[in-house]
């Protein structure tokens, strides 16, 4: 147990001979061991020392081992408790397991039995610490609010967000669908002096042009059919805070003029109204198209573009930051297993390889959907290739073969040759072949039958 040299063990037993024997044996294993003759003394020591494992006898006077367990779990739940029990009190030990004991061992036992149980407890505790450490690292180093990434390009994005959050300047975010443009806008808002005021998000392409003006600027009663009451627009709702206009490149020339007036004059006029209303907002815009090119084509006003393009943030596609795929996948795994399908603990190496070899046209949003789907379908403790959508599996097959086969080869020919290649590599081993292909055995057998392949 050399890797556990710093581990603190507490042995609790009213039999002095057993206490001394366990201390001697465990100390020889390189562990730091203290002993207590009863439960009350043990709990006093627990208040003073950060023990990793407590080994306690169930049957003791004054306070038994189960009572010690209950108190420890209430006050120091991170401590693992192993109970020692006589053969006749196994029912008590089983009950203790339900109350949070790590394990129990039946007296009489050999010393190597108890050391093995303690070693397992320390290994599990170490793994939990490592996972917690990684989570903290993700939270502090690789995460900015709800945006996650350890790649250099994302670290540069985080740095830019930090530097411009306190600014009043307009920000233009470029990024394909699913890259997280709204998350960046929220990060800018919630790390700014405006954080306690509203954040209002508007998808300009999702609102019909005939309704967009009323949504943004509001209207007065009777200004159009259906305007039965005066209503504030989203610019007024965002007063004092931030308004995020997504897909701004899709708005009409007439709307572009109105947005330009807001940026120049910091005021709006409701539809059908005569009053100019001052608004204090920070405007963040986003687009999945190059607005500079839209300006050159005459599709977007140059004066509005220059007003928007004060600070630019470019979000990379997920295919350009593949280092972030495992980080994101495990984040979504934790997100969607919390309180639901908690039996799924991890993503298998084979499944992760499939995720790493896919181009992700839908970017982070597509990856999130894939993990959510895999958790919903998963039957085991880890996500397997069979839980991954077929299009991702087929994508890997095609990319592996595109450089080795003729350009005019059909999909069926590509798939058949790829399966044959993997079968040859595995010397006909069906289970290994299916695992490498990222499919289950039944699917493999169907494909072998389809292509009349004998192996």
MOMOUR-V451086 format. One record per helix or strand of 3 or more residues. SS is the DSSP state (H for helix, E for strand). FROM is the first residue (numbers start at 0). LEN is the number of residues. Records with the same first field share a line. If there is no record, write none. Layout:
SS: FROM-LEN, FROM-LEN
//
This chain:
H: 1-3, 15-13, 38-10, 64-11, 86-12, 110-30, 151-13, 180-10, 203-3, 208-9, 233-4, 247-3, 252-13, 290-6, 301-7, 317-3, 321-16, 348-8, 362-15, 384-3, 389-12, 410-15, 429-8, 440-10
E: 7-5, 31-5, 52-5, 79-7, 102-5, 170-4, 198-5, 241-5, 266-3, 275-3, 281-6, 310-4
//
